[in-house]
């Protein structure tokens, strides 16, 4: 909508912006900021209404495999969940207002958010409305793989003719590995892995949300830089024409998450559920794939990576030895079992996420 208005009413301003933003002529930086503010206002405004609606229909059920964890989190019983519905709604609405809807990457991002959001909502609905604990592991994974395969195929078609579009690069040393058709499997791994990583991290009030704000902010910068030819050449990163438009979507993600955190901080008035965590992870993974910074995704999203590894290592070690490496996985539960207050755990993880985001962006200038 906003892009159409600029194209219709602002030919002189477009010529000015052409000299400021490489290939863009529709004020990417201003629209990214506006998308962030718009998504924040929408999430903040819709929050009270949606939370009341969710409270009547979707109260959380504390029913994990750990009896002790259930006891620790008993006070959260009946807190409304599926808050990801208004989180994703704010992202989509802000993107529709501020984004260039003719841009293929924007279209793909919207499809990713809606697709993974629908899968997560189905998982939440089954958990809350039946005696089952959501979708089975196979069903959930199958849904993620199908969505990721469709996104990967579309992205491969777009990237195959882009210089460096199918290359995996390291930020330090600038080592390059050409993926070719392997890009399809690699993209699916990133999308499924990232969506699950955010999902696993979403276990304490505000934990996944705060980490997403820092990681998302970093990828607002990275997608903008990759879509700006002058800056991309200066930093020695691949120039991906049109990638800058993703900064509007990720900017909307950051703004919507800040609005959601208003209600999700301790003690939480609402949980995002899988309806929020799965699309958030998918959008971060998509941003990294488009701007060709998957290695930096592992650094910037290091908290998500550590949380995932803690689960993998715990399960693997327990099957091998019958013993546990940590008190309870994911890692945040280990500190909860050790008696640390939830707020202290969350803030320390936020600090770690902020530091990793700074390191990730700063590494672009390290040769």
C-alpha positions as CSV (number, residue, x, y, z in Angstrom):
1,X,0.0,0.0,0.0
2,X,2.7,2.5,1.1
3,X,4.9,1.5,-1.9
4,X,2.0,2.1,-4.3
5,X,1.4,5.6,-2.8
6,X,5.1,6.4,-3.1
7,X,5.2,5.2,-6.7
8,X,2.1,7.2,-7.6
9,X,2.8,10.4,-5.8
10,X,6.5,10.7,-5.3
11,X,8.6,10.5,-8.5
12,X,10.9,13.3,-7.4
13,X,11.5,11.6,-4.0
14,X,12.1,8.3,-5.7
15,X,14.9,9.8,-7.7
16,X,16.5,11.1,-4.5
17,X,16.3,7.7,-2.8
18,X,17.8,6.0,-5.9
19,X,21.1,7.7,-5.0
20,X,20.8,6.8,-1.3
21,X,19.9,3.1,-1.3
22,X,21.5,1.4,-4.2
23,X,18.8,-0.5,-6.2
24,X,15.9,0.7,-4.0
25,X,13.8,3.7,-4.8
26,X,11.1,3.3,-2.2
27,X,12.7,4.4,1.1
28,X,13.5,1.0,2.5
29,X,15.0,2.3,5.8
30,X,12.0,4.6,6.5
31,X,9.5,1.8,5.7
32,X,11.4,-0.7,7.8
33,X,11.2,1.7,10.8
34,X,7.5,2.5,10.0
35,X,6.7,-1.2,9.8
36,X,8.4,-1.8,13.2
37,X,6.4,1.0,14.8
38,X,3.1,0.0,13.1
39,X,3.5,-3.7,14.2
40,X,4.4,-2.6,17.7
41,X,1.3,-0.4,18.0
42,X,-1.0,-3.1,16.5
43,X,0.3,-5.8,18.9
44,X,0.0,-3.4,21.8
45,X,-3.4,-2.3,20.8
46,X,-4.8,-5.7,19.9
47,X,-3.2,-7.4,22.9
48,X,-5.8,-6.8,25.6
49,X,-8.7,-7.7,23.3
50,X,-7.1,-10.8,22.0
51,X,-5.9,-12.0,25.4
52,X,-9.4,-11.8,26.8
53,X,-10.7,-13.8,23.8
54,X,-7.9,-16.4,24.2
55,X,-8.5,-16.7,27.9
56,X,-12.0,-17.9,27.4
57,X,-11.0,-20.4,24.7
58,X,-7.4,-21.4,25.0
59,X,-6.0,-21.6,28.5
60,X,-2.6,-23.2,28.8
61,X,-2.4,-26.7,30.2
62,X,0.8,-27.4,32.2
63,X,1.5,-31.0,31.4
64,X,5.1,-31.7,30.6
65,X,6.9,-35.0,31.0
66,X,8.7,-33.7,34.2
67,X,6.6,-33.8,37.4
68,X,9.0,-31.3,39.1
69,X,8.8,-28.9,36.2
70,X,5.0,-29.1,36.3
71,X,5.2,-28.2,40.0
72,X,7.5,-25.2,39.4
73,X,5.3,-23.8,36.7
74,X,2.0,-24.7,38.3
75,X,1.1,-21.0,38.7
76,X,1.0,-20.6,34.9
77,X,-1.8,-23.1,34.6
78,X,-4.7,-21.5,32.6
79,X,-2.7,-18.6,31.3
80,X,-4.0,-17.9,27.8
81,X,-1.9,-19.2,25.0
82,X,-1.8,-19.0,21.1
83,X,-0.8,-15.4,21.4
84,X,1.2,-16.0,18.3
85,X,-2.1,-15.3,16.4
86,X,-2.0,-11.6,17.1
87,X,1.8,-11.6,16.9
88,X,1.7,-13.0,13.3
89,X,-1.3,-10.8,12.5
90,X,0.6,-7.7,13.4
91,X,3.6,-8.8,11.3
92,X,1.5,-9.5,8.3
93,X,-0.6,-6.3,8.6
94,X,2.5,-4.1,9.0
95,X,4.1,-5.8,6.0
96,X,1.0,-5.3,3.8
97,X,1.0,-1.6,4.7
98,X,4.8,-0.9,4.4
99,X,6.2,-3.7,2.2
100,X,6.6,-4.0,-1.6
101,X,4.1,-6.7,-2.3
102,X,5.5,-7.3,-5.8
103,X,8.8,-8.4,-4.3
104,X,9.2,-12.2,-4.4
105,X,11.0,-12.3,-1.0
106,X,8.2,-10.4,0.7
107,X,5.7,-12.8,-0.8
108,X,7.7,-15.7,0.4
109,X,8.1,-14.3,3.9
110,X,4.3,-13.7,4.2
111,X,3.6,-17.2,3.0
112,X,6.2,-18.6,5.5
113,X,4.7,-16.7,8.4
114,X,1.2,-17.7,7.6
115,X,2.1,-21.3,6.8
116,X,4.2,-22.0,9.8
117,X,1.8,-20.0,12.0
118,X,-1.1,-22.2,10.8
119,X,0.9,-25.4,11.5
120,X,1.7,-24.1,15.0
121,X,-1.9,-23.1,15.7
122,X,-3.1,-26.6,14.7
123,X,-0.6,-28.1,17.1
124,X,-1.7,-25.7,19.9
125,X,-5.4,-26.4,19.2
126,X,-5.1,-30.1,19.4
127,X,-3.2,-29.9,22.7
128,X,-5.7,-27.6,24.2
129,X,-8.9,-29.1,22.9
130,X,-8.1,-32.8,23.1
131,X,-6.3,-35.1,25.5
132,X,-3.4,-35.4,23.1
133,X,-0.2,-33.4,23.6
134,X,-0.5,-31.7,20.3
135,X,0.5,-33.1,16.9
136,X,2.7,-36.2,17.1
137,X,6.4,-35.6,16.5
138,X,6.1,-37.2,13.1
139,X,3.1,-35.2,12.1
140,X,4.6,-31.9,13.2
141,X,7.9,-32.6,11.5
142,X,6.2,-33.7,8.3
143,X,4.3,-30.4,8.2
144,X,7.5,-28.5,8.7
145,X,9.3,-30.4,6.0
146,X,6.5,-29.9,3.5
147,X,6.4,-26.2,4.1
148,X,10.2,-25.9,4.1
149,X,10.4,-27.9,0.9
150,X,8.0,-25.5,-0.9
151,X,9.8,-22.5,0.4
152,X,13.2,-24.0,-0.5
153,X,12.1,-24.8,-4.1
154,X,10.8,-21.2,-4.6
155,X,13.9,-19.7,-3.1
156,X,16.2,-22.0,-5.2
157,X,14.4,-20.8,-8.3
158,X,15.0,-17.2,-7.3
159,X,18.6,-17.5,-6.2
160,X,19.9,-19.8,-8.9
161,X,20.7,-16.9,-11.3
162,X,21.9,-14.5,-8.6
163,X,25.7,-14.2,-8.3
164,X,26.6,-15.9,-5.0
165,X,23.0,-16.9,-4.5
166,X,23.7,-20.6,-4.0
167,X,27.0,-20.1,-2.1
168,X,27.6,-20.7,1.6
169,X,30.0,-18.2,3.0
170,X,31.9,-17.8,6.3
171,X,32.0,-14.2,7.7
172,X,35.6,-14.6,8.8
173,X,38.0,-15.5,6.0
174,X,35.2,-15.3,3.4
175,X,35.5,-19.0,2.5
176,X,33.0,-20.1,-0.1
177,X,31.2,-23.4,-0.7
178,X,29.0,-23.7,-3.7
179,X,25.9,-25.6,-2.8
180,X,24.2,-26.1,-6.2
181,X,21.1,-28.3,-5.9
182,X,22.2,-29.1,-2.4
183,X,20.8,-25.6,-1.6
184,X,17.3,-27.3,-1.5
185,X,18.2,-29.7,1.3
186,X,20.3,-27.0,3.1
187,X,17.4,-24.6,3.1
188,X,15.0,-27.1,4.4
189,X,17.4,-27.9,7.3
190,X,17.8,-24.2,8.2
191,X,14.0,-23.6,8.1
192,X,13.0,-26.7,10.1
193,X,15.9,-26.3,12.5
194,X,15.4,-22.7,13.2
195,X,11.6,-23.0,13.7
196,X,12.2,-25.9,16.2
197,X,15.0,-24.0,17.9
198,X,12.8,-21.0,18.7
199,X,10.0,-23.4,19.8
200,X,12.3,-25.1,22.3
201,X,13.5,-21.8,23.7
202,X,10.0,-20.6,24.3
203,X,9.7,-22.0,27.9
204,X,10.0,-19.0,30.2
205,X,8.2,-15.7,30.2
206,X,9.7,-13.4,27.6
207,X,12.7,-15.7,26.9
208,X,12.2,-16.5,23.2
209,X,10.6,-13.1,22.6
210,X,13.6,-11.1,23.9
211,X,16.1,-13.2,22.1
212,X,14.1,-12.7,18.9
213,X,14.2,-8.9,19.3
214,X,18.0,-9.0,19.3
215,X,18.4,-11.6,16.6
216,X,15.7,-9.9,14.5
217,X,17.3,-6.5,14.8
218,X,20.6,-7.9,13.5
219,X,18.9,-9.4,10.5
220,X,17.1,-6.1,9.8
221,X,20.6,-4.7,9.3
222,X,21.9,-7.8,7.4
223,X,19.0,-8.0,4.9
224,X,19.2,-4.2,4.3
225,X,23.0,-4.4,3.7
226,X,22.7,-7.4,1.3
227,X,20.2,-5.5,-0.8
228,X,22.3,-2.3,-1.0
229,X,24.9,-2.8,-3.7
230,X,27.3,-0.2,-2.5
231,X,27.3,-1.4,1.1
232,X,27.4,-5.1,0.0
233,X,30.5,-4.4,-2.1
234,X,32.1,-2.5,0.7
235,X,31.5,-5.2,3.2
236,X,32.4,-8.0,0.8
237,X,29.0,-9.8,1.2
238,X,26.8,-11.1,-1.7
239,X,24.6,-8.5,-3.2
240,X,21.1,-9.9,-3.5
241,X,18.8,-7.6,-5.4
242,X,15.5,-7.1,-3.7
243,X,16.8,-8.6,-0.4
244,X,16.4,-5.2,1.3
245,X,12.7,-5.5,1.2
246,X,13.0,-8.3,3.8
247,X,14.2,-5.7,6.3
248,X,10.6,-4.4,6.3
249,X,9.3,-7.9,7.2
250,X,11.9,-8.5,9.9
251,X,11.4,-5.0,11.2
252,X,7.8,-5.7,11.6
253,X,8.7,-8.9,13.4
254,X,10.9,-6.9,15.9
255,X,8.2,-4.4,16.4
256,X,5.4,-6.9,16.9
257,X,7.6,-8.9,19.3
258,X,8.2,-5.8,21.4
259,X,4.5,-5.3,21.6
260,X,3.9,-8.9,22.5
261,X,6.6,-8.7,25.2
262,X,4.5,-6.0,26.9
263,X,2.1,-8.8,27.8
264,X,4.5,-11.8,27.8
265,X,7.1,-10.5,30.3
266,X,7.1,-12.0,33.8
267,X,4.4,-12.8,35.0
268,X,3.1,-13.5,31.5
269,X,-0.5,-12.6,30.6
270,X,-0.2,-14.6,27.5
271,X,2.0,-17.2,25.8
272,X,2.8,-17.3,22.1
273,X,2.5,-21.0,21.7
274,X,3.6,-22.9,18.6
275,X,1.5,-20.5,16.6
276,X,4.1,-17.8,17.4
277,X,7.4,-19.7,17.9
278,X,7.3,-21.7,14.6
279,X,6.7,-18.7,12.2
280,X,9.3,-16.6,14.1
281,X,11.9,-19.2,13.6
282,X,10.9,-19.7,9.9
283,X,11.2,-15.9,9.3
284,X,14.7,-15.7,10.9
285,X,15.8,-18.8,8.9
286,X,14.4,-17.3,5.6
287,X,16.2,-14.0,6.2
288,X,19.5,-15.8,6.7
289,X,19.0,-17.9,3.5
290,X,18.1,-14.9,1.3
291,X,21.0,-12.7,2.4
292,X,23.3,-15.8,2.4
293,X,24.3,-15.5,6.1
294,X,23.4,-18.9,7.5
295,X,26.7,-19.1,9.4
296,X,25.9,-15.8,11.1
297,X,22.5,-17.1,11.9
298,X,24.2,-19.7,14.1
299,X,26.1,-16.9,15.9
300,X,23.4,-14.3,16.2
301,X,20.8,-16.9,17.1
302,X,23.4,-18.6,19.4
303,X,20.9,-18.9,22.3
304,X,18.5,-20.8,20.2
305,X,21.4,-23.1,19.0
306,X,22.5,-23.7,22.6
307,X,19.0,-24.5,23.8
308,X,18.6,-27.0,20.9
309,X,21.9,-28.6,21.5
310,X,21.1,-29.0,25.2
311,X,18.1,-31.1,24.3
312,X,19.9,-33.2,21.7
313,X,22.8,-33.9,24.0
314,X,20.5,-34.6,27.0
315,X,18.4,-37.1,25.0
316,X,21.4,-38.7,23.3
317,X,23.4,-39.1,26.5
318,X,20.5,-40.5,28.5
319,X,19.8,-43.1,25.8
320,X,23.5,-44.2,25.9
321,X,24.2,-44.1,29.6
322,X,20.9,-43.8,31.4
323,X,22.2,-40.5,33.0
324,X,21.5,-36.9,32.4
325,X,24.0,-34.2,31.6
326,X,21.9,-31.4,33.0
327,X,19.1,-31.3,35.5
328,X,16.4,-30.7,32.8
329,X,16.5,-29.7,29.2
330,X,16.3,-27.3,27.5
331,X,19.0,-25.4,29.2
332,X,16.8,-22.7,30.8
333,X,15.0,-25.5,32.8
334,X,18.4,-26.6,34.2
335,X,18.8,-23.2,35.8
336,X,15.2,-23.2,37.0
337,X,15.8,-26.6,38.7
338,X,18.9,-25.1,40.4
339,X,16.7,-22.6,42.1
340,X,17.4,-19.4,40.0
341,X,14.5,-17.1,39.6
342,X,12.9,-17.0,36.2
343,X,13.5,-13.3,35.7
344,X,17.3,-13.7,36.3
345,X,17.5,-16.6,33.8
346,X,15.6,-14.7,31.2
347,X,17.6,-11.4,31.5
348,X,20.9,-13.3,31.4
349,X,19.9,-15.1,28.3
350,X,18.8,-11.8,26.8
351,X,22.2,-10.3,27.6
352,X,23.9,-13.3,25.8
353,X,21.6,-12.8,22.8
354,X,22.5,-9.1,22.6
355,X,26.2,-9.8,22.8
356,X,26.0,-12.5,20.1
357,X,24.0,-10.2,17.8
358,X,26.7,-7.5,18.1
359,X,29.4,-10.0,17.5
360,X,27.6,-11.4,14.4
361,X,27.1,-8.0,12.7
362,X,30.6,-6.8,13.7
363,X,32.2,-9.9,12.1
364,X,31.2,-8.6,8.7
365,X,34.3,-6.3,8.8
366,X,36.7,-9.1,9.9
367,X,38.7,-10.5,7.1
